[in-house]
């Protein structure tokens, strides 16, 4: 089965629920830079189990992750060595 972009049409008067739902849908496009047990840094698209790439330094992983996030109108979430999110960069459509 081929995966494509999600198209969603909603008719709902509750703006808060709609905003929350759209946030959940948007989260699926996030790009994460995470630290691995082998001391490398991985760039991972949220929802995927495999890394898009492995890098020796966090800076190198962020550089590639930023390009991917920009191309996908996504957020880039940078994790620290304990894999706690330390920074979030938003490259998505804010409208």
N, CA, C and O atoms as a GROMACS GRO file, in nm:
protein
  380
    1UNK      N    1   0.084  -0.117   0.000
    1UNK     CA    2   0.000   0.000   0.000
    1UNK      C    3   0.088   0.124   0.000
    1UNK      O    4   0.178   0.137   0.083
    2UNK      N    5   0.064   0.213  -0.090
    2UNK     CA    6   0.144   0.334  -0.102
    2UNK      C    7   0.091   0.440  -0.007
    2UNK      O    8  -0.030   0.465   0.000
    3UNK      N    9   0.181   0.503   0.066
    3UNK     CA   10   0.142   0.609   0.159
    3UNK      C   11   0.149   0.743   0.089
    3UNK      O   12   0.242   0.771   0.013
    4UNK      N   13   0.050   0.826   0.114
    4UNK     CA   14   0.048   0.958   0.055
    4UNK      C   15   0.013   1.060   0.160
    4UNK      O   16   0.004   1.030   0.279
    5UNK      N   17  -0.007   1.182   0.116
    5UNK     CA   18  -0.046   1.289   0.207
    5UNK      C   19  -0.189   1.268   0.253
    5UNK      O   20  -0.274   1.220   0.178
    6UNK      N   21  -0.214   1.304   0.376
    6UNK     CA   22  -0.346   1.292   0.434
    6UNK      C   23  -0.430   1.414   0.398
    6UNK      O   24  -0.389   1.527   0.422
    7UNK      N   25  -0.544   1.390   0.340
    7UNK     CA   26  -0.637   1.498   0.310
    7UNK      C   27  -0.753   1.484   0.406
    7UNK      O   28  -0.813   1.377   0.417
    8UNK      N   29  -0.784   1.591   0.474
    8UNK     CA   30  -0.887   1.585   0.577
    8UNK      C   31  -0.981   1.702   0.560
    8UNK      O   32  -0.939   1.818   0.556
    9UNK      N   33  -1.109   1.671   0.550
    9UNK     CA   34  -1.211   1.775   0.544
    9UNK      C   35  -1.298   1.759   0.666
    9UNK      O   36  -1.358   1.653   0.686
   10UNK      N   37  -1.306   1.862   0.748
   10UNK     CA   38  -1.385   1.857   0.870
   10UNK      C   39  -1.486   1.970   0.872
   10UNK      O   40  -1.457   2.082   0.829
   11UNK      N   41  -1.600   1.940   0.921
   11UNK     CA   42  -1.702   2.042   0.946
   11UNK      C   43  -1.732   2.036   1.094
   11UNK      O   44  -1.812   1.954   1.139
   12UNK      N   45  -1.668   2.122   1.170
   12UNK     CA   46  -1.681   2.117   1.315
   12UNK      C   47  -1.681   2.259   1.369
   12UNK      O   48  -1.604   2.344   1.324
   13UNK      N   49  -1.767   2.284   1.466
   13UNK     CA   50  -1.775   2.419   1.520
   13UNK      C   51  -1.685   2.439   1.640
   13UNK      O   52  -1.661   2.553   1.681
   14UNK      N   53  -1.634   2.333   1.698
   14UNK     CA   54  -1.549   2.347   1.815
   14UNK      C   55  -1.404   2.370   1.772
   14UNK      O   56  -1.333   2.276   1.737
   15UNK      N   57  -1.362   2.494   1.775
   15UNK     CA   58  -1.229   2.532   1.725
   15UNK      C   59  -1.116   2.468   1.804
   15UNK      O   60  -1.014   2.433   1.746
   16UNK      N   61  -1.132   2.451   1.934
   16UNK     CA   62  -1.025   2.391   2.015
   16UNK      C   63  -1.001   2.245   1.976
   16UNK      O   64  -0.887   2.202   1.965
   17UNK      N   65  -1.108   2.170   1.955
   17UNK     CA   66  -1.091   2.031   1.915
   17UNK      C   67  -1.028   2.022   1.778
   17UNK      O   68  -0.944   1.935   1.753
   18UNK      N   69  -1.067   2.110   1.689
   18UNK     CA   70  -1.010   2.111   1.554
   18UNK      C   71  -0.861   2.144   1.560
   18UNK      O   72  -0.781   2.079   1.492
   19UNK      N   73  -0.823   2.244   1.639
   19UNK     CA   74  -0.683   2.280   1.653
   19UNK      C   75  -0.601   2.164   1.708
   19UNK      O   76  -0.491   2.137   1.661
   20UNK      N   77  -0.656   2.096   1.810
   20UNK     CA   78  -0.586   1.982   1.869
   20UNK      C   79  -0.569   1.870   1.767
   20UNK      O   80  -0.462   1.810   1.758
   21UNK      N   81  -0.673   1.842   1.689
   21UNK     CA   82  -0.666   1.737   1.588
   21UNK      C   83  -0.563   1.771   1.481
   21UNK      O   84  -0.485   1.685   1.440
   22UNK      N   85  -0.562   1.895   1.436
   22UNK     CA   86  -0.465   1.936   1.335
   22UNK      C   87  -0.323   1.929   1.390
   22UNK      O   88  -0.230   1.898   1.315
   23UNK      N   89  -0.305   1.958   1.518
   23UNK     CA   90  -0.173   1.946   1.581
   23UNK      C   91  -0.128   1.802   1.582
   23UNK      O   92  -0.012   1.773   1.553
   24UNK      N   93  -0.218   1.711   1.615
   24UNK     CA   94  -0.184   1.568   1.616
   24UNK      C   95  -0.147   1.522   1.477
   24UNK      O   96  -0.050   1.448   1.460
   25UNK      N   97  -0.222   1.564   1.376
   25UNK     CA   98  -0.191   1.526   1.238
   25UNK      C   99  -0.056   1.582   1.197
   25UNK      O  100   0.022   1.512   1.132
   26UNK      N  101  -0.028   1.707   1.233
   26UNK     CA  102   0.098   1.770   1.196
   26UNK      C  103   0.217   1.698   1.261
   26UNK      O  104   0.324   1.690   1.200
   27UNK      N  105   0.200   1.647   1.381
   27UNK     CA  106   0.309   1.582   1.452
   27UNK      C  107   0.367   1.465   1.372
   27UNK      O  108   0.484   1.431   1.392
   28UNK      N  109   0.291   1.405   1.286
   28UNK     CA  110   0.338   1.291   1.210
   28UNK      C  111   0.450   1.328   1.113
   28UNK      O  112   0.522   1.239   1.065
   29UNK      N  113   0.466   1.456   1.082
   29UNK     CA  114   0.570   1.498   0.989
   29UNK      C  115   0.698   1.543   1.058
   29UNK      O  116   0.794   1.578   0.991
   30UNK      N  117   0.701   1.542   1.189
   30UNK     CA  118   0.817   1.592   1.261
   30UNK      C  119   0.943   1.512   1.230
   30UNK      O  120   0.938   1.392   1.206
   31UNK      N  121   1.054   1.584   1.232
   31UNK     CA  122   1.186   1.523   1.214
   31UNK      C  123   1.258   1.535   1.347
   31UNK      O  124   1.260   1.642   1.407
   32UNK      N  125   1.317   1.426   1.394
   32UNK     CA  126   1.386   1.423   1.523
   32UNK      C  127   1.535   1.398   1.503
   32UNK      O  128   1.575   1.319   1.417
   33UNK      N  129   1.615   1.467   1.582
   33UNK     CA  130   1.759   1.437   1.591
   33UNK      C  131   1.778   1.376   1.729
   33UNK      O  132   1.760   1.443   1.831
   34UNK      N  133   1.814   1.247   1.731
   34UNK     CA  134   1.825   1.173   1.857
   34UNK      C  135   1.963   1.113   1.876
   34UNK      O  136   2.035   1.086   1.780
   35UNK      N  137   1.998   1.091   2.002
   35UNK     CA  138   2.126   1.029   2.037
   35UNK      C  139   2.105   0.879   2.049
   35UNK      O  140   2.005   0.834   2.105
   36UNK      N  141   2.199   0.802   1.996
   36UNK     CA  142   2.187   0.656   1.998
   36UNK      C  143   2.288   0.594   2.093
   36UNK      O  144   2.387   0.657   2.132
   37UNK      N  145   2.262   0.471   2.129
   37UNK     CA  146   2.349   0.399   2.224
   37UNK      C  147   2.492   0.385   2.172
   37UNK      O  148   2.586   0.379   2.251
   38UNK      N  149   2.509   0.378   2.039
   38UNK     CA  150   2.643   0.364   1.981
   38UNK      C  151   2.716   0.499   1.970
   38UNK      O  152   2.820   0.508   1.905
   39UNK      N  153   2.659   0.604   2.034
   39UNK     CA  154   2.716   0.739   2.042
   39UNK      C  155   2.698   0.820   1.914
   39UNK      O  156   2.747   0.932   1.904
   40UNK      N  157   2.628   0.765   1.816
   40UNK     CA  158   2.601   0.841   1.694
   40UNK      C  159   2.472   0.922   1.712
   40UNK      O  160   2.399   0.904   1.809
   41UNK      N  161   2.447   1.011   1.617
   41UNK     CA  162   2.325   1.093   1.616
   41UNK      C  163   2.243   1.053   1.496
   41UNK      O  164   2.295   1.041   1.385
   42UNK      N  165   2.113   1.032   1.517
   42UNK     CA  166   2.024   0.986   1.410
   42UNK      C  167   1.924   1.093   1.373
   42UNK      O  168   1.877   1.169   1.458
   43UNK      N  169   1.891   1.099   1.244
   43UNK     CA  170   1.782   1.183   1.196
   43UNK      C  171   1.668   1.086   1.164
   43UNK      O  172   1.682   0.997   1.081
   44UNK      N  173   1.554   1.106   1.232
   44UNK     CA  174   1.443   1.013   1.220
   44UNK      C  175   1.314   1.089   1.191
   44UNK      O  176   1.285   1.189   1.257
   45UNK      N  177   1.238   1.043   1.092
   45UNK     CA  178   1.106   1.100   1.067
   45UNK      C  179   1.009   1.034   1.164
   45UNK      O  180   1.006   0.912   1.178
   46UNK      N  181   0.929   1.118   1.230
   46UNK     CA  182   0.836   1.067   1.331
   46UNK      C  183   0.746   0.960   1.271
   46UNK      O  184   0.689   0.977   1.163
   47UNK      N  185   0.733   0.850   1.343
   47UNK     CA  186   0.650   0.739   1.298
   47UNK      C  187   0.729   0.630   1.228
   47UNK      O  188   0.678   0.520   1.207
   48UNK      N  189   0.854   0.659   1.190
   48UNK     CA  190   0.939   0.560   1.125
   48UNK      C  191   1.030   0.495   1.229
   48UNK      O  192   1.075   0.561   1.323
   49UNK      N  193   1.057   0.368   1.213
   49UNK     CA  194   1.147   0.300   1.305
   49UNK      C  195   1.293   0.309   1.258
   49UNK      O  196   1.385   0.291   1.339
   50UNK      N  197   1.314   0.335   1.131
   50UNK     CA  198   1.450   0.344   1.078
   50UNK      C  199   1.494   0.489   1.064
   50UNK      O  200   1.415   0.577   1.032
   51UNK      N  201   1.621   0.511   1.091
   51UNK     CA  202   1.679   0.645   1.078
   51UNK      C  203   1.696   0.679   0.930
   51UNK      O  204   1.725   0.593   0.848
   52UNK      N  205   1.679   0.807   0.900
   52UNK     CA  206   1.707   0.856   0.765
   52UNK      C  207   1.857   0.868   0.742
   52UNK      O  208   1.904   0.862   0.629
   53UNK      N  209   1.932   0.884   0.852
   53UNK     CA  210   2.077   0.894   0.844
   53UNK      C  211   2.140   0.893   0.981
   53UNK      O  212   2.076   0.930   1.080
   54UNK      N  213   2.266   0.850   0.989
   54UNK     CA  214   2.342   0.847   1.114
   54UNK      C  215   2.465   0.936   1.097
   54UNK      O  216   2.528   0.937   0.991
   55UNK      N  217   2.498   1.012   1.202
   55UNK     CA  218   2.605   1.112   1.194
   55UNK      C  219   2.691   1.106   1.319
   55UNK      O  220   2.644   1.068   1.426
   56UNK      N  221   2.817   1.143   1.305
   56UNK     CA  222   2.911   1.140   1.417
   56UNK      C  223   2.885   1.253   1.517
   56UNK      O  224   2.911   1.238   1.636
   57UNK      N  225   2.833   1.366   1.469
   57UNK     CA  226   2.810   1.480   1.558
   57UNK      C  227   2.664   1.525   1.551
   57UNK      O  228   2.594   1.503   1.452
   58UNK      N  229   2.620   1.587   1.660
   58UNK     CA  230   2.484   1.640   1.663
   58UNK      C  231   2.469   1.752   1.560
   58UNK      O  232   2.365   1.764   1.495
   59UNK      N  233   2.572   1.834   1.546
   59UNK     CA  234   2.567   1.945   1.450
   59UNK      C  235   2.544   1.895   1.308
   59UNK      O  236   2.465   1.955   1.233
   60UNK      N  237   2.611   1.788   1.270
   60UNK     CA  238   2.593   1.732   1.135
   60UNK      C  239   2.450   1.680   1.118
   60UNK      O  240   2.390   1.698   1.012
   61UNK      N  241   2.397   1.615   1.221
   61UNK     CA  242   2.261   1.562   1.214
   61UNK      C  243   2.159   1.675   1.206
   61UNK      O  244   2.061   1.665   1.132
   62UNK      N  245   2.181   1.783   1.281
   62UNK     CA  246   2.090   1.898   1.277
   62UNK      C  247   2.091   1.962   1.139
   62UNK      O  248   1.986   2.000   1.088
   63UNK      N  249   2.208   1.974   1.078
   63UNK     CA  250   2.219   2.035   0.946
   63UNK      C  251   2.133   1.960   0.843
   63UNK      O  252   2.061   2.021   0.766
   64UNK      N  253   2.142   1.828   0.843
   64UNK     CA  254   2.065   1.746   0.751
   64UNK      C  255   1.917   1.745   0.791
   64UNK      O  256   1.829   1.757   0.706
   65UNK      N  257   1.891   1.732   0.921
   65UNK     CA  258   1.753   1.730   0.970
   65UNK      C  259   1.679   1.859   0.935
   65UNK      O  260   1.561   1.856   0.902
   66UNK      N  261   1.750   1.972   0.943
   66UNK     CA  262   1.689   2.102   0.910
   66UNK      C  263   1.648   2.106   0.762
   66UNK      O  264   1.539   2.153   0.729
   67UNK      N  265   1.734   2.057   0.674
   67UNK     CA  266   1.701   2.054   0.531
   67UNK      C  267   1.578   1.967   0.504
   67UNK      O  268   1.491   2.005   0.426
   68UNK      N  269   1.572   1.852   0.570
   68UNK     CA  270   1.458   1.762   0.552
   68UNK      C  271   1.331   1.827   0.606
   68UNK      O  272   1.226   1.820   0.541
   69UNK      N  273   1.339   1.890   0.724
   69UNK     CA  274   1.222   1.954   0.784
   69UNK      C  275   1.171   2.068   0.696
   69UNK      O  276   1.050   2.083   0.677
   70UNK      N  277   1.261   2.147   0.642
   70UNK     CA  278   1.222   2.258   0.554
   70UNK      C  279   1.151   2.204   0.430
   70UNK      O  280   1.048   2.256   0.389
   71UNK      N  281   1.207   2.100   0.371
   71UNK     CA  282   1.147   2.042   0.250
   71UNK      C  283   1.011   1.978   0.276
   71UNK      O  284   0.929   1.967   0.185
   72UNK      N  285   0.986   1.937   0.401
   72UNK     CA  286   0.860   1.871   0.436
   72UNK      C  287   0.765   1.961   0.514
   72UNK      O  288   0.662   1.914   0.562
   73UNK      N  289   0.798   2.090   0.526
   73UNK     CA  290   0.716   2.183   0.606
   73UNK      C  291   0.686   2.123   0.743
   73UNK      O  292   0.572   2.120   0.788
   74UNK      N  293   0.790   2.077   0.808
   74UNK     CA  294   0.775   2.005   0.935
   74UNK      C  295   0.850   2.076   1.046
   74UNK      O  296   0.917   2.177   1.024
   75UNK      N  297   0.839   2.022   1.166
   75UNK     CA  298   0.916   2.070   1.279
   75UNK      C  299   1.041   1.983   1.293
   75UNK      O  300   1.040   1.864   1.261
   76UNK      N  301   1.148   2.044   1.341
   76UNK     CA  302   1.271   1.972   1.374
   76UNK      C  303   1.284   1.973   1.525
   76UNK      O  304   1.296   2.079   1.586
   77UNK      N  305   1.284   1.855   1.585
   77UNK     CA  306   1.297   1.844   1.730
   77UNK      C  307   1.435   1.786   1.759
   77UNK      O  308   1.468   1.675   1.718
   78UNK      N  309   1.515   1.863   1.832
   78UNK     CA  310   1.652   1.823   1.865
   78UNK      C  311   1.653   1.771   2.008
   78UNK      O  312   1.611   1.840   2.101
   79UNK      N  313   1.702   1.650   2.025
   79UNK     CA  314   1.709   1.586   2.156
   79UNK      C  315   1.851   1.599   2.212
   79UNK      O  316   1.947   1.612   2.136
   80UNK      N  317   1.862   1.595   2.344
   80UNK     CA  318   1.995   1.596   2.407
   80UNK      C  319   2.047   1.452   2.419
   80UNK      O  320   1.986   1.359   2.367
   81UNK      N  321   2.159   1.435   2.487
   81UNK     CA  322   2.220   1.301   2.500
   81UNK      C  323   2.131   1.203   2.576
   81UNK      O  324   2.146   1.082   2.561
   82UNK      N  325   2.038   1.253   2.657
   82UNK     CA  326   1.944   1.168   2.729
   82UNK      C  327   1.812   1.153   2.653
   82UNK      O  328   1.715   1.097   2.705
   83UNK      N  329   1.810   1.202   2.531
   83UNK     CA  330   1.694   1.199   2.442
   83UNK      C  331   1.573   1.275   2.493
   83UNK      O  332   1.459   1.243   2.460
   84UNK      N  333   1.599   1.376   2.573
   84UNK     CA  334   1.495   1.470   2.612
   84UNK      C  335   1.496   1.583   2.507
   84UNK      O  336   1.603   1.628   2.466
   85UNK      N  337   1.378   1.627   2.465
   85UNK     CA  338   1.373   1.734   2.364
   85UNK      C  339   1.428   1.861   2.425
   85UNK      O  340   1.380   1.907   2.529
   86UNK      N  341   1.529   1.919   2.361
   86UNK     CA  342   1.589   2.042   2.413
   86UNK      C  343   1.559   2.163   2.325
   86UNK      O  344   1.574   2.277   2.370
   87UNK      N  345   1.517   2.140   2.199
   87UNK     CA  346   1.491   2.252   2.109
   87UNK      C  347   1.393   2.209   2.000
   87UNK      O  348   1.399   2.096   1.952
   88UNK      N  349   1.305   2.299   1.963
   88UNK     CA  350   1.208   2.273   1.858
   88UNK      C  351   1.214   2.387   1.757
   88UNK      O  352   1.196   2.504   1.792
   89UNK      N  353   1.239   2.353   1.631
   89UNK     CA  354   1.240   2.452   1.524
   89UNK      C  355   1.120   2.421   1.434
   89UNK      O  356   1.102   2.307   1.392
   90UNK      N  357   1.040   2.522   1.405
   90UNK     CA  358   0.921   2.500   1.323
   90UNK      C  359   0.943   2.555   1.183
   90UNK      O  360   0.972   2.673   1.165
   91UNK      N  361   0.929   2.468   1.084
   91UNK     CA  362   0.941   2.505   0.944
   91UNK      C  363   0.811   2.479   0.870
   91UNK      O  364   0.806   2.485   0.747
   92UNK      N  365   0.705   2.449   0.945
   92UNK     CA  366   0.576   2.418   0.886
   92UNK      C  367   0.497   2.541   0.851
   92UNK      O  368   0.534   2.653   0.887
   93UNK      N  369   0.389   2.520   0.782
   93UNK     CA  370   0.296   2.627   0.745
   93UNK      C  371   0.216   2.666   0.869
   93UNK      O  372   0.140   2.585   0.922
   94UNK      N  373   0.233   2.786   0.914
   94UNK     CA  374   0.167   2.833   1.038
   94UNK      C  375   0.028   2.888   1.015
   94UNK      O  376  -0.038   2.929   1.110
   95UNK      N  377  -0.019   2.890   0.891
   95UNK     CA  378  -0.152   2.948   0.863
   95UNK      C  379  -0.263   2.852   0.896
   95UNK      O  380  -0.380   2.886   0.879
   0.00000   0.00000   0.00000
